[in-house]
Amino acid sequence: CTDAYTADGARRWNDANVLALSLRLTSEPLLEEILDAWFAAGASTDPEDRQNVARLEQLGDPTTTA
């Protein structure tokens, strides 16, 4: 993640629970923006976003076929 918009989107659109950052590309002020966005965001309730998350969960389930 290199910006606050992407951090927010990862939480909202993908329901992500892991945030990867670049030490080389992330200044302290930018880090604060990214972390604020990450922790403030929640999972989207939009049906299309929820379908995307469900599809990801299905891909990780060994009892289903893709």
C-alpha positions, 0 to 999 in steps of 0.5 A: 500500500502506497497511499491512504486511498488504497488502504481505505479501499483494501479494507472496504472493497476486499475486507483485507486484514493485512496491510503491507507497506514499503519502508523505502517509499513511505514517509512518516507523514504518509504512514500516518495518513495510510494508517488512519485510513486503514483503521477508520475503514470498515467493510463495504456493505455494497452488494457487489463488494460483498460478492467479491469478498465471497468469491475470494473466500470461495477461492480459499476454501478447499472444499469448493471448486472455482 
